[in-house]
């Protein structure tokens, strides 16, 4: 997906300087195609896991062995780690490919990568909450995308001046974006813990 975002600029990577290559990579992370790909790829690895374990009864055995709090905390940590590692591995593979083309190693700017990881974790936790609320594993993958598109629509039609309501703005080089995403990350983590704990105690 990152390579598709690079588009026709790929051929210029073989001839450009390192600073220009880094600029190309920065633009890749803030292209509009990320609105679709990032929420889906962040949710795919693990967002439906808690619901599947609860619905199949597997969570009962885990809770019996480790307790409600440890099980719930473990689920949240697993969602966060799976989303982060999947994005890091994808970014590393992409940068290795680009580095092979350019002849020198290039990587995404740290601040943009941190923003992407925070956003991915938020989308993954939204997927986890969605699956638990709707009692449907497919919702873990679909509703994060719906969530992002809804934010984008509300921003463009009703809250034009609300800059940080646009998901693409949160992925661009903006000093306030990291702080905003950090707060959003904490709020989503609290909600994820609450809903997961509630469902586990209810069915497990």
Buried (B, 14 or more C-beta within 10 A) or exposed (E): BBEEBBEEBBEBBEEBEEEBBBBBBBBBBBBEBBBEBBBBBBBBBBBBBBBEBBBEEEBBEBBEEEEBEEBBBBBBEBBBBBBBBBBBEBBEEBBEBBBEBBEEEBBBBEBBBBBBBBBBBBBBBBBBBBBBEBEBBEBBBBBBBEBBBEBBEBBEEEEEEEBBBBBBBBBBEBEEBBEBBEEBBEEBBEBBBEBBBEBBEEBB
